[in-house]
Amino acid sequence: MALEAKSPRRVCSHAHLEENDGLRKTVSFNQRRFDPGKLPPDMFRVYKSLKERFDEEYALLFVFNMQTAMEMHRAWNMTLLTSKTLKKCSEMVGLTMTWELGVIKLKFFMEDGDFELQRKVPYDYDSEFQDMFMRIASALYNGHMTVHEALLFQQEAKEGKHTARTGLFIRDYPGRLIVLPAMSSTCAVIFFGGTHREAGVAAICGLVTGLIEYFLIRVGGEATMLIDLAVGFITGVIGSLFYFFDGQNYCLVSIFMGTLYWFFYGTAFVVGLVEILAGELETGVTRFMAVSIKTFVLCVMCCCGILVTLDNPADVWAAQSAYCNTLDLGEYWWRIPLYLACSLSVLGQYRFRVEQMWRGLLVQLAGYEAQFQVSRYFLNKANHGAKDNLDVMASNICGAAASVLTACFLSAMMDKINSIYYAQLLQRGAHRDETDSKLDDILYGCISGVAKCFNCIGIGREHDKHMVELEKKIYQHSKELKDPTHARTEIKLDPHEEDLLLDTIVYAESMNIWAMLMPAVYQLVPGSMIARMWFETIIPPTDPTQQDNTFAGLMVTSISLALGLIVGEAMVEIISGIFQAIFGSRSTKKDDPPEEEQKEAKVQVTEASDGAVAVAVDETSEDSTWPL
């Protein structure tokens, strides 16, 4: 049966939300409007064509999905997971849209190829935006936001309106001038065999390279192409000068690797191999080759810095290796604190939300400790001083799998706790004062207290603190609305309070697990190993077999880490399936309606007279954690 209305009711339509969303039944929201005139010309032309052929909401859903893909890709969300989010959104709102997500080039197709748009989108580490834009999409297709509200929220997110002040500080320069030296110095010791001497020089190199990057970014344009050239060269110069004038007893590899670790996109090696294993051959191979070339450029320029500073660079390179790996980190109590300090700087590089960094630290520590302990176990068992590739393979698989398990466990645990907290903020279900359960009171009090504490010390979001105060007002007005003797007929909020509610609606959605996992993968991946291979290509070692061993180690490390991610995800699926079979079946038999009613409530498809399809999907269906 065709609908008479031109705009069919979708799960994100204003009428559907007013009818099905509990919060909007009591709180009157103003109908916000997104201005499509601000769109790029080519996107605006497609928007107008789709609006004429179907309706405005359908056209805006295309804009939303495309912008979601672009921003998640820009934040370096895994391509396979971005595609999954776009697919889920398209299916839930009835959008006929396909896409091709490359390494940099993105293609979008509408209505079986009638419309096509292309974009070149560079990427950089941004865990906060990976998480935020996935939550916005989830809030839309789960029927908690209109497309106008979602598009405006995306716009506000890019303007930094939903980011804490500390997050804005480390998001860009000059705040990152603090993060880069800290990361360079700690990486020089914890990963590359340096001591406090190399850590100090690496910190100086990190500060100087940060200033260079800051300056070239401010210049903009083609000047940004010089970043890798300049930072590689100046790192080689500074390290060589310290080596020459300060006793010639530095490990240059530790200094160079620790400094350039910021610029190695090591995660791309593992992500590329995961994409190849998943069948995305073109994207995976392109990503692998692109990062290999970027690393080679950094190494070449670093060697140029050595060449212009020292008279005998080849001899120095051979001599400096005697000062590397002089510390056995397993014998020192400060190994884990130093690793956590390094992890904090990595989270800063990834623009991780400061108040949520404890999650990232736990995932990073689990992966590192599993990798370290398994490696030492095989080393001690073999009773020799060098690891073979079997050691590397086993330790990397265990480290990556441990990171995945920890990330998924933390996500499941915090989603369960947050669901209770946000249910109170958003008036979903019975209020804590109306139930006998003390657990709701304790959880709400603890989380709201933490939110206030974070704001007092300056690392939290002000939205979280203000929403706790707004919840009391909404609950009081709700009681007055339900009281037949009270004169209140509606709950009307001012624009700022509506902003708080929409912010809370978005953050009530589940966290993007990849945003929490990616920093840990970054610290496990072999970006430094391919740099070693390039250094040995430029300055060959005295023993020719060492170069072949480096390449073999690179391949074993990359593939074993990719396999570790897949193994970890498979373990999570098995464990969650077992829990669902044991505990889910009981609740299903007890509480669920008959199967026919479930099917009817789950999907409602109608076809409008103009050919548009409206899909209203109930939000009871659940996805797996982050399937590849």
Backbone hydrogen bonds, N-H to C=O, Kabsch-Sander energy under -0.5 kcal/mol:
donor,donor_aa,acceptor,acceptor_aa,energy
3,L,607,E,-0.8
10,R,8,P,-0.6
11,V,615,V,-1.1
13,S,10,R,-1.6
17,L,13,S,-2.2
18,E,14,H,-2.2
19,E,15,A,-1.5
20,N,16,H,-2.1
21,D,17,L,-2.6
22,G,20,N,-0.6
25,K,21,D,-0.9
26,T,22,G,-0.6
26,T,23,L,-1.0
27,V,23,L,-2.6
28,S,491,I,-2.7
29,F,27,V,-0.6
32,R,30,N,-1.1
38,K,35,D,-1.4
39,L,36,P,-1.9
44,F,40,P,-2.6
45,R,41,P,-2.0
46,V,42,D,-1.7
47,Y,43,M,-2.4
48,K,44,F,-2.5
49,S,45,R,-2.1
50,L,46,V,-2.6
51,K,47,Y,-2.3
52,E,48,K,-2.1
53,R,49,S,-2.2
54,F,50,L,-3.0
59,A,55,D,-1.9
60,L,56,E,-2.5
61,L,57,E,-2.0
62,F,58,Y,-1.4
63,V,59,A,-1.7
64,F,60,L,-2.8
65,N,61,L,-2.6
66,M,62,F,-2.4
67,Q,63,V,-2.5
68,T,64,F,-2.4
69,A,65,N,-2.2
70,M,66,M,-2.3
71,E,67,Q,-2.5
72,M,68,T,-2.4
73,H,69,A,-2.2
74,R,70,M,-2.4
75,A,71,E,-1.6
76,W,73,H,-1.6
77,N,72,M,-2.7
81,L,78,M,-0.6
82,T,78,M,-2.4
83,S,79,T,-2.5
84,K,80,L,-1.5
85,T,81,L,-2.0
86,L,82,T,-2.3
87,K,83,S,-2.4
88,K,84,K,-2.4
89,C,85,T,-2.4
90,S,86,L,-2.6
91,E,87,K,-2.5
92,M,88,K,-2.2
93,V,89,C,-1.6
94,G,90,S,-0.8
95,L,90,S,-2.8
96,T,94,G,-0.5
97,M,95,L,-1.3
98,T,109,F,-2.5
100,E,107,K,-2.6
102,G,100,E,-0.8
102,G,105,K,-2.0
106,L,119,R,-3.4
107,K,100,E,-2.5
108,F,117,L,-2.8
109,F,98,T,-2.8
110,M,115,F,-2.4
111,E,96,T,-2.0
114,D,110,M,-1.0
114,D,111,E,-1.3
115,F,110,M,-1.7
117,L,108,F,-2.3
119,R,106,L,-2.5
121,V,104,I,-3.0
121,V,119,R,-0.6
124,D,74,R,-2.3
126,D,75,A,-1.2
127,S,350,Y,-3.3
128,E,350,Y,-0.5
128,E,351,R,-0.9
130,Q,126,D,-2.0
131,D,127,S,-2.3
132,M,128,E,-2.9
133,F,129,F,-2.3
134,M,130,Q,-1.1
135,R,131,D,-2.1
136,I,132,M,-2.2
137,A,133,F,-1.8
138,S,134,M,-2.3
139,A,135,R,-2.8
140,L,136,I,-1.8
141,Y,137,A,-2.6
142,N,138,S,-1.5
143,G,140,L,-1.6
144,H,139,A,-2.7
145,M,139,A,-0.9
150,A,146,T,-2.3
151,L,147,V,-2.4
152,L,148,H,-2.3
153,F,149,E,-2.1
154,Q,150,A,-2.2
155,Q,151,L,-2.0
156,E,152,L,-2.3
157,A,153,F,-2.6
158,K,154,Q,-2.0
159,E,155,Q,-1.1
160,G,157,A,-1.3
161,K,156,E,-2.2
163,T,160,G,-1.2
168,L,164,A,-2.2
169,F,165,R,-1.7
170,I,166,T,-1.9
171,R,167,G,-1.0
172,D,168,L,-0.6
175,G,172,D,-0.9
176,R,172,D,-0.7
177,L,174,P,-1.7
178,I,175,G,-1.6
179,V,175,G,-0.7
180,L,176,R,-2.4
182,A,178,I,-1.2
183,M,179,V,-2.4
184,S,180,L,-2.5
185,S,181,P,-2.4
186,T,182,A,-1.9
187,C,183,M,-2.3
188,A,184,S,-1.7
189,V,185,S,-0.9
189,V,186,T,-0.5
190,I,186,T,-2.8
191,F,187,C,-1.9
192,F,187,C,-1.2
193,G,189,V,-0.6
194,G,188,A,-1.8
199,A,195,T,-2.2
200,G,196,H,-1.9
201,V,197,R,-1.9
202,A,198,E,-2.7
203,A,199,A,-2.0
204,I,200,G,-1.8
205,C,201,V,-2.6
206,G,202,A,-2.7
207,L,203,A,-2.2
208,V,204,I,-2.3
209,T,205,C,-2.8
210,G,206,G,-2.0
211,L,207,L,-2.1
212,I,208,V,-2.2
213,E,209,T,-2.6
214,Y,210,G,-2.6
215,F,211,L,-2.5
216,L,212,I,-2.5
217,I,213,E,-2.3
218,R,214,Y,-2.1
219,V,215,F,-2.1
220,G,216,L,-2.3
223,A,220,G,-1.4
224,T,221,G,-1.2
225,M,222,E,-1.4
226,L,223,A,-1.8
227,I,224,T,-1.4
230,A,226,L,-3.0
231,V,227,I,-2.8
232,G,228,D,-1.9
233,F,229,L,-1.9
234,I,230,A,-2.6
235,T,231,V,-1.8
236,G,232,G,-1.8
237,V,233,F,-2.1
238,I,234,I,-2.6
239,G,235,T,-2.3
240,S,236,G,-1.9
241,L,237,V,-2.3
242,F,238,I,-2.1
243,Y,239,G,-2.0
244,F,240,S,-2.5
245,F,241,L,-2.5
246,D,242,F,-1.5
248,Q,243,Y,-1.3
249,N,246,D,-0.5
252,L,250,Y,-1.0
255,I,251,C,-1.6
256,F,252,L,-3.0
257,M,253,V,-2.8
258,G,254,S,-2.3
259,T,255,I,-2.0
260,L,256,F,-2.7
261,Y,257,M,-1.2
262,W,259,T,-0.9
263,F,260,L,-1.1
264,F,260,L,-1.2
265,Y,263,F,-0.6
266,G,264,F,-1.7
268,A,265,Y,-1.4
269,F,266,G,-1.4
270,V,266,G,-0.8
271,V,267,T,-2.7
272,G,268,A,-2.7
273,L,269,F,-1.7
274,V,270,V,-2.6
275,E,271,V,-2.5
276,I,272,G,-2.1
277,L,273,L,-2.6
278,A,274,V,-1.8
279,G,276,I,-1.4
280,E,275,E,-2.7
281,L,279,G,-1.7
284,G,280,E,-2.5
285,V,281,L,-2.8
286,T,282,E,-2.1
287,R,283,T,-2.4
288,F,284,G,-2.3
289,M,285,V,-2.6
290,A,286,T,-2.5
291,V,287,R,-2.1
292,S,288,F,-1.7
293,I,289,M,-2.3
294,K,290,A,-2.1
295,T,291,V,-2.5
296,F,292,S,-2.0
297,V,293,I,-2.3
298,L,294,K,-1.8
299,C,295,T,-2.2
300,V,296,F,-2.7
301,M,297,V,-2.3
302,C,298,L,-1.9
303,C,299,C,-2.3
304,C,300,V,-1.9
305,G,301,M,-1.8
306,I,302,C,-1.7
307,L,303,C,-2.5
308,V,304,C,-2.0
309,T,305,G,-0.7
309,T,306,I,-0.7
310,L,306,I,-2.9
316,V,312,N,-2.2
317,W,313,P,-2.5
318,A,314,A,-1.7
319,A,315,D,-2.4
320,Q,316,V,-2.7
321,S,317,W,-0.6
322,A,319,A,-1.4
323,Y,320,Q,-1.8
324,C,321,S,-1.4
325,N,193,G,-1.7
326,T,193,G,-0.7
329,L,327,L,-0.9
331,E,328,D,-2.4
332,Y,329,L,-1.7
335,R,332,Y,-1.2
338,L,334,W,-2.4
339,Y,335,R,-2.2
340,L,336,I,-2.7
341,A,337,P,-2.1
342,C,338,L,-2.3
343,S,339,Y,-2.8
344,L,340,L,-2.3
345,S,341,A,-1.7
346,V,342,C,-2.0
347,L,343,S,-2.6
348,G,344,L,-1.9
349,Q,345,S,-2.2
350,Y,346,V,-2.1
351,R,348,G,-1.4
352,F,347,L,-2.7
355,E,459,I,-0.5
356,Q,353,R,-1.3
357,M,354,V,-1.5
359,R,356,Q,-1.4
360,G,356,Q,-1.0
361,L,357,M,-2.6
362,L,358,W,-1.9
363,V,359,R,-2.0
364,Q,360,G,-2.6
365,L,361,L,-2.8
366,A,362,L,-2.3
367,G,363,V,-2.0
368,Y,364,Q,-2.6
369,E,365,L,-2.8
370,A,366,A,-2.0
371,Q,367,G,-2.2
372,F,368,Y,-3.0
373,Q,369,E,-2.8
374,V,370,A,-2.1
375,S,371,Q,-1.9
376,R,372,F,-2.4
377,Y,373,Q,-2.2
378,F,374,V,-2.1
379,L,375,S,-2.1
380,N,376,R,-2.7
381,K,377,Y,-2.3
382,A,378,F,-2.3
383,N,379,L,-1.0
384,H,379,L,-1.1
391,D,388,D,-0.5
392,V,388,D,-1.5
393,M,389,N,-2.6
394,A,390,L,-2.4
395,S,391,D,-2.6
396,N,392,V,-2.3
397,I,393,M,-2.2
398,C,394,A,-2.3
399,G,395,S,-2.4
400,A,396,N,-2.7
401,A,397,I,-2.4
402,A,398,C,-2.5
403,S,399,G,-1.9
404,V,400,A,-2.1
405,L,401,A,-2.6
406,T,402,A,-2.4
407,A,403,S,-2.7
408,C,404,V,-2.7
409,F,405,L,-2.4
410,L,406,T,-2.7
411,S,407,A,-2.3
412,A,408,C,-2.6
413,M,409,F,-2.7
414,M,410,L,-2.9
415,D,411,S,-2.5
416,K,412,A,-1.8
417,I,413,M,-2.2
418,N,414,M,-3.3
419,S,415,D,-1.9
420,I,416,K,-1.1
421,Y,417,I,-1.8
422,Y,418,N,-3.5
423,A,419,S,-1.4
424,Q,420,I,-1.1
425,L,421,Y,-1.7
426,L,422,Y,-2.6
427,Q,424,Q,-0.8
428,R,423,A,-2.8
429,G,427,Q,-0.8
434,E,431,H,-1.7
435,T,432,R,-0.9
441,D,437,S,-0.5
442,I,438,K,-2.4
443,L,439,L,-2.9
444,Y,440,D,-2.5
445,G,441,D,-2.4
446,C,442,I,-2.6
447,I,443,L,-2.6
448,S,444,Y,-2.5
449,G,445,G,-1.8
450,V,446,C,-2.3
451,A,447,I,-2.4
452,K,448,S,-2.0
453,C,449,G,-2.3
454,F,450,V,-2.8
455,N,451,A,-1.6
456,C,452,K,-1.9
457,I,453,C,-1.9
458,G,455,N,-0.6
459,I,454,F,-2.2
460,G,454,F,-1.4
464,D,461,R,-0.7
465,K,461,R,-1.1
466,H,462,E,-2.6
467,M,463,H,-2.2
468,V,464,D,-1.2
469,E,465,K,-1.2
470,L,466,H,-2.2
471,E,467,M,-2.1
472,K,468,V,-0.9
473,K,469,E,-1.1
474,I,470,L,-2.5
475,Y,471,E,-2.4
476,Q,472,K,-2.1
477,H,473,K,-2.5
478,S,474,I,-2.2
479,K,475,Y,-2.1
480,E,476,Q,-1.8
481,L,477,H,-2.2
482,K,478,S,-1.9
483,D,479,K,-1.1
486,H,483,D,-1.7
491,I,26,T,-1.0
492,K,490,E,-0.6
493,L,28,S,-0.7
498,E,494,D,-2.0
499,D,495,P,-2.1
500,L,496,H,-1.8
501,L,497,E,-1.9
502,L,498,E,-2.6
503,D,499,D,-2.4
504,T,500,L,-2.2
505,I,501,L,-2.5
506,V,502,L,-2.0
507,Y,503,D,-2.2
508,A,504,T,-1.1
509,E,506,V,-1.5
513,I,511,M,-0.8
515,A,512,N,-0.5
516,M,512,N,-0.9
516,M,513,I,-0.6
517,L,513,I,-2.0
518,M,514,W,-2.8
520,A,517,L,-0.6
521,V,517,L,-2.0
522,Y,518,M,-2.4
523,Q,519,P,-1.4
524,L,520,A,-0.8
524,L,521,V,-0.9
525,V,521,V,-1.5
530,I,526,P,-1.7
531,A,527,G,-1.2
532,R,528,S,-2.2
533,M,529,M,-2.0
534,W,530,I,-2.1
535,F,531,A,-2.7
536,E,532,R,-2.4
537,T,533,M,-1.2
538,I,534,W,-2.2
539,I,535,F,-3.2
546,Q,543,D,-1.6
547,Q,544,P,-0.7
548,D,544,P,-0.8
549,N,545,T,-1.9
550,T,546,Q,-1.9
551,F,547,Q,-1.9
552,A,548,D,-2.4
553,G,549,N,-2.6
554,L,550,T,-2.2
555,M,551,F,-2.2
556,V,552,A,-2.5
557,T,553,G,-2.6
558,S,554,L,-2.5
559,I,555,M,-2.4
560,S,556,V,-2.4
561,L,557,T,-2.1
562,A,558,S,-2.0
563,L,559,I,-2.7
564,G,560,S,-2.3
565,L,561,L,-2.0
566,I,562,A,-1.8
567,V,563,L,-3.1
568,G,564,G,-2.6
569,E,565,L,-2.2
570,A,566,I,-2.4
571,M,567,V,-2.5
572,V,568,G,-2.1
573,E,569,E,-2.2
574,I,570,A,-2.3
575,I,571,M,-2.7
576,S,572,V,-2.9
577,G,573,E,-2.2
578,I,574,I,-2.2
579,F,575,I,-2.4
580,Q,576,S,-2.4
581,A,577,G,-2.3
582,I,578,I,-2.2
583,F,579,F,-2.9
584,G,579,F,-0.9
584,G,580,Q,-0.8
585,S,580,Q,-0.8
586,R,582,I,-0.5
587,S,583,F,-1.6
588,T,584,G,-2.2
589,K,585,S,-2.3
590,K,586,R,-1.6
591,D,587,S,-2.7
592,D,587,S,-0.5
592,D,588,T,-1.6
598,Q,594,P,-1.9
599,K,595,E,-2.3
600,E,596,E,-2.0
601,A,597,E,-2.4
602,K,598,Q,-2.1
603,V,599,K,-1.5
604,Q,616,A,-1.6
606,T,614,A,-2.0
607,E,1,M,-0.7
608,A,606,T,-0.5
608,A,612,A,-2.7
609,S,3,L,-1.0
611,G,608,A,-1.6
614,A,606,T,-2.6
615,V,613,V,-0.5
616,A,604,Q,-2.2
616,A,614,A,-0.5
617,V,615,V,-0.6
618,D,602,K,-2.3
621,S,618,D,-0.8
